[in-house]
Amino acid sequence: MRLTSLIPRRLATRTFSSGSPLESFLASDAQVIKSTAPPVKYDLEGLKFGQVFTSHMLEIPWTMKGGWEKPLISPFHDLQLSPAVPALHYAIECFEGMKAYRDSKNPEKIRLFRPDQNMNRLLTSCQRLCLPSFDRDELLKLIQQLV
C-alpha cells in the first residue's frame, strides 16, 4: 500500500519545504492573543540565558490522531501538564536556539541571525528523532510574527 493512499487526497497533493507528505501547520492560521501587561525594559548588558524570557510564546499542538493544529501566539505562561505525561518519564525533545538582535540603526527593528539555517537544523533534528515533520517556511513566518 502506498503512503499517499493512507493520507487524505487534499493533504497528499501538497508539497512542503520540509519534503514531508503530511500536512504542516500554516502561519496564516495562527491565533494571536496580545499581552495586556506593559513591556518590560531589560538592561541588555545584564541579560542571562534561561533567566530572561519574551513576553509572548508560540505553541503549535500536535496529536497522533489530528497531526498539527492551529498555531497560537499568546502571553508567556506556565505549561499545564499531567504528572502522567510520557515526556516527563521518557522524553524525546528537540531544541534549537535562534539569535535575534536589535538593528543598531533602527532599534525598533529585530533581526534574526540566519533563520533559514536554524530551520534546517531544527527540521533535521526532528527527523532524526522521529518527531513530526513541519514546513520550515511556515514556522519561520510564525517566528517572525512572534518577534
C-alpha positions in Angstrom: 0.0 0.0 0.0 1.4 3.4 -0.9 1.7 6.1 1.8 -0.4 8.5 -0.2 -3.3 6.1 -0.1 -3.3 6.4 3.7 -3.4 10.2 3.6 -6.5 12.2 2.6 -6.1 13.4 -1.1 -6.2 17.1 -0.1 -3.1 16.5 2.1 -1.2 14.2 -0.2 -1.1 16.7 -3.0 0.7 19.4 -1.1 4.4 19.8 -1.2 6.1 21.4 1.8 9.6 22.8 2.2 10.3 20.0 4.7 9.7 17.4 2.0 7.1 15.7 4.2 4.0 14.3 2.5 1.9 15.1 5.6 0.2 18.4 6.3 2.1 21.1 8.2 0.7 24.0 10.2 0.2 27.3 8.4 1.3 30.7 9.7 -1.9 32.2 8.2 -4.0 30.1 10.6 -2.3 31.5 13.7 -4.4 33.0 16.5 -2.6 35.9 18.3 -3.5 36.9 21.8 -1.6 40.0 22.8 -0.4 40.6 26.4 -2.1 43.4 28.3 1.0 43.8 30.6 3.3 46.7 29.7 6.5 45.6 28.0 9.5 45.1 30.4 12.7 47.0 29.5 15.8 44.9 30.3 19.3 46.1 30.8 20.9 44.5 27.7 24.3 44.2 29.4 22.9 42.0 32.2 20.9 39.5 30.1 21.5 35.9 31.1 20.4 32.8 29.2 17.5 31.0 30.7 16.6 33.9 33.1 15.0 36.4 30.8 12.1 35.5 28.6 10.0 37.1 26.0 6.5 38.4 26.8 4.9 36.0 24.3 5.3 32.4 23.3 4.4 30.3 20.3 2.6 26.9 20.7 1.6 24.5 18.0 -0.1 21.4 19.3 0.3 18.1 17.6 -1.6 14.9 18.1 -1.2 11.4 16.7 -4.9 11.5 15.5 -5.1 15.0 14.1 -1.5 16.0 13.3 -0.6 19.7 13.6 -3.2 22.0 14.9 -3.5 25.8 14.6 -0.6 27.8 15.9 -1.2 30.1 18.9 0.9 33.1 19.9 -0.1 34.1 23.4 1.3 35.8 26.5 4.1 33.9 28.3 2.6 31.4 30.7 3.3 28.3 32.7 2.6 25.0 30.9 -0.1 22.8 32.4 0.9 19.1 32.3 -0.5 15.9 33.8 2.0 14.1 36.0 1.4 11.1 33.8 2.6 12.7 30.6 5.1 10.4 29.0 7.5 13.3 28.2 8.3 13.6 32.0 9.4 10.0 32.1 10.8 9.0 28.7 11.1 12.3 26.8 12.4 12.9 23.4 12.8 16.7 22.8 14.3 18.9 20.3 15.7 22.4 20.9 17.2 24.8 18.5 18.1 28.3 19.8 17.8 31.2 17.4 19.6 34.5 17.9 17.8 37.8 17.4 19.3 41.3 17.6 18.1 44.8 17.6 19.2 46.8 14.5 21.8 49.3 15.6 20.5 51.9 13.2 16.8 51.2 13.8 16.3 49.9 17.4 12.6 49.1 16.7 13.6 46.5 14.1 14.6 43.0 15.2 17.0 41.0 13.0 17.1 37.2 13.1 20.5 35.6 12.6 20.5 33.0 9.8 16.9 31.8 10.4 17.0 29.6 7.3 19.9 27.6 8.7 18.1 27.4 12.1 15.0 26.0 10.4 17.1 23.4 8.5 18.9 22.3 11.7 15.6 22.0 13.7 13.9 20.1 10.9 16.9 17.7 10.5 17.0 17.1 14.3 13.2 16.4 14.4 13.5 13.9 11.5 16.5 12.2 13.2 14.4 11.9 16.5 11.3 10.6 14.5 9.4 13.7 15.7 6.7 15.1 13.4 7.9 17.0 10.4 6.8 20.6 9.6 7.0 23.2 6.9 10.1 25.3 7.8 8.9 28.3 5.8 5.6 28.3 7.8 7.5 28.0 11.1 9.8 30.9 10.1 6.7 33.1 9.3 5.3 32.3 12.8 8.6 33.2 14.5 8.8 36.4 12.5 5.3 37.2 13.6 6.2 36.4 17.2 9.3 38.6 17.2 
